[in-house]
Amino acid sequence: MNQKVDDFLEPSVLLEETHYGKGFRIGYAAGLVSGKEDARKLGLNMGFQVSEELGFYQGCLDVWIAVAHINHGAFSDRVKKNLEQMAALVSSYPISNPENEQIQEIMGQLRLKFRIITANLGVKLEHGVQSKSLKQGLEDL
């Protein structure tokens, strides 16, 4: 008689395991899709921020180099050397290879070089001041 009770409960145990397994697979697949979308948004946001910062530095360099060409005595030799080094750092930044292990090191060197140049020139410039509409646009992603 005990055998019949076990046989009677077996389908309900199997049903629970089947639903558990199916729910896990559905949840796992949904998590992969959701995780990829979150990663895409984060990557887009981070890529935009890095590109914006690099563009800011390149814009500053363009102005300073133009001034140096127009007025050769505008900057000291030390500042000119730092400008050349900063230009080399900007051009060496691996934009197309975000998995490059040196990416953080290059950005750190670039930020330091920028601070050195602005201190030598006696100007206060900083990157990171964004308009309210731009910040809202990024948050909507």
C-alpha positions as CSV (number, residue, x, y, z in Angstrom):
1,M,0.0,0.0,0.0
2,N,2.9,2.3,0.7
3,Q,4.1,1.7,-2.9
4,K,0.8,3.1,-4.3
5,V,1.0,6.3,-2.2
6,D,4.5,7.0,-3.5
7,D,3.4,6.4,-7.1
8,F,0.5,8.8,-6.5
9,L,2.8,11.6,-5.2
10,E,5.5,11.1,-7.8
11,P,3.8,13.1,-10.7
12,S,3.2,16.1,-8.4
13,V,6.9,16.1,-7.4
14,L,8.0,15.8,-11.0
15,L,5.5,18.6,-11.9
16,E,7.2,20.9,-9.3
17,E,10.7,20.1,-10.6
18,T,9.5,20.7,-14.2
19,H,8.0,24.1,-13.4
20,Y,11.0,25.1,-11.4
21,G,13.4,24.2,-14.2
22,K,11.2,25.9,-16.8
23,G,10.9,29.1,-14.6
24,F,14.7,29.1,-14.1
25,R,15.4,28.9,-17.8
26,I,12.9,31.6,-18.6
27,G,14.3,33.8,-15.9
28,Y,17.9,33.2,-17.0
29,A,17.1,34.1,-20.6
30,A,15.2,37.3,-19.5
31,G,18.2,38.2,-17.3
32,L,20.6,37.8,-20.2
33,V,18.5,40.1,-22.3
34,S,18.1,42.7,-19.6
35,G,21.8,42.5,-18.6
36,K,22.8,43.1,-22.2
37,E,20.6,46.1,-22.5
38,D,21.9,47.6,-19.3
39,A,25.4,46.9,-20.4
40,R,24.7,48.6,-23.7
41,K,23.4,51.7,-22.0
42,L,26.3,51.9,-19.6
43,G,28.8,51.4,-22.4
44,L,27.1,54.1,-24.5
45,N,27.2,56.5,-21.6
46,M,30.8,55.8,-20.7
47,G,31.9,56.0,-24.3
48,F,30.2,59.4,-24.7
49,Q,31.8,60.7,-21.5
50,V,35.3,59.6,-22.6
51,S,34.8,61.0,-26.1
52,E,33.6,64.3,-24.7
53,E,36.6,64.5,-22.4
54,L,39.1,63.7,-25.2
55,G,37.3,66.2,-27.4
56,F,37.7,68.9,-24.7
57,Y,41.4,68.2,-24.4
58,Q,41.9,68.2,-28.2
59,G,40.0,71.5,-28.4
60,C,42.2,73.1,-25.8
61,L,45.3,71.8,-27.6
62,D,44.1,73.1,-30.9
63,V,43.7,76.6,-29.5
64,W,47.0,76.6,-27.6
65,I,48.9,75.2,-30.6
66,A,47.3,77.9,-32.9
67,V,48.4,80.6,-30.4
68,A,51.9,79.1,-30.4
69,H,52.1,79.2,-34.2
70,I,50.8,82.8,-34.4
71,N,52.9,84.1,-31.5
72,H,56.1,82.1,-31.1
73,G,56.9,83.8,-27.8
74,A,53.5,83.2,-26.2
75,F,54.6,80.1,-24.3
76,S,57.7,79.0,-22.7
77,D,59.7,76.1,-24.1
78,R,58.5,74.0,-21.1
79,V,54.8,74.7,-21.9
80,K,55.5,73.9,-25.6
81,K,57.0,70.6,-24.6
82,N,54.1,69.8,-22.4
83,L,51.7,70.6,-25.3
84,E,53.5,68.2,-27.5
85,Q,53.4,65.5,-24.9
86,M,49.7,66.1,-24.3
87,A,49.0,65.9,-28.1
88,A,50.9,62.6,-28.2
89,L,48.8,61.3,-25.3
90,V,45.5,62.3,-27.0
91,S,46.5,60.7,-30.3
92,S,47.7,57.5,-28.6
93,Y,44.4,57.0,-26.8
94,P,43.0,53.7,-28.0
95,I,39.5,54.8,-28.9
96,S,38.7,51.8,-31.1
97,N,40.0,49.4,-28.4
98,P,38.2,50.0,-25.1
99,E,39.6,46.8,-23.7
100,N,43.1,48.0,-23.9
101,E,44.8,47.6,-20.5
102,Q,46.6,51.0,-20.7
103,I,43.4,53.0,-21.2
104,Q,43.1,54.1,-17.6
105,E,46.8,54.9,-17.4
106,I,46.7,57.0,-20.6
107,M,43.7,58.9,-19.3
108,G,45.4,59.6,-16.0
109,Q,48.5,60.9,-17.7
110,L,46.4,63.0,-19.9
111,R,44.5,64.6,-17.0
112,L,47.8,65.2,-15.2
113,K,49.4,66.8,-18.2
114,F,46.3,69.1,-18.7
115,R,46.6,70.2,-15.1
116,I,50.3,70.9,-15.5
117,I,49.7,73.0,-18.6
118,T,46.8,75.0,-17.2
119,A,48.8,75.6,-14.0
120,N,51.8,76.8,-16.0
121,L,49.6,79.1,-18.1
122,G,47.8,80.4,-15.0
123,V,44.3,79.6,-16.3
124,K,41.5,77.7,-14.7
125,L,39.8,75.3,-17.1
126,E,38.0,72.2,-16.2
127,H,36.2,69.5,-18.0
128,G,32.9,68.1,-16.8
129,V,30.6,71.1,-16.8
130,Q,27.6,69.8,-18.8
131,S,24.4,71.6,-19.6
132,K,21.2,70.5,-17.9
133,S,19.6,69.3,-21.1
134,L,22.7,67.1,-22.0
135,K,22.6,65.5,-18.6
136,Q,18.9,64.8,-18.9
137,G,19.4,63.3,-22.4
138,L,22.0,60.9,-20.9
139,E,19.8,59.9,-18.1
140,D,17.0,59.1,-20.5
141,L,19.1,56.4,-22.2
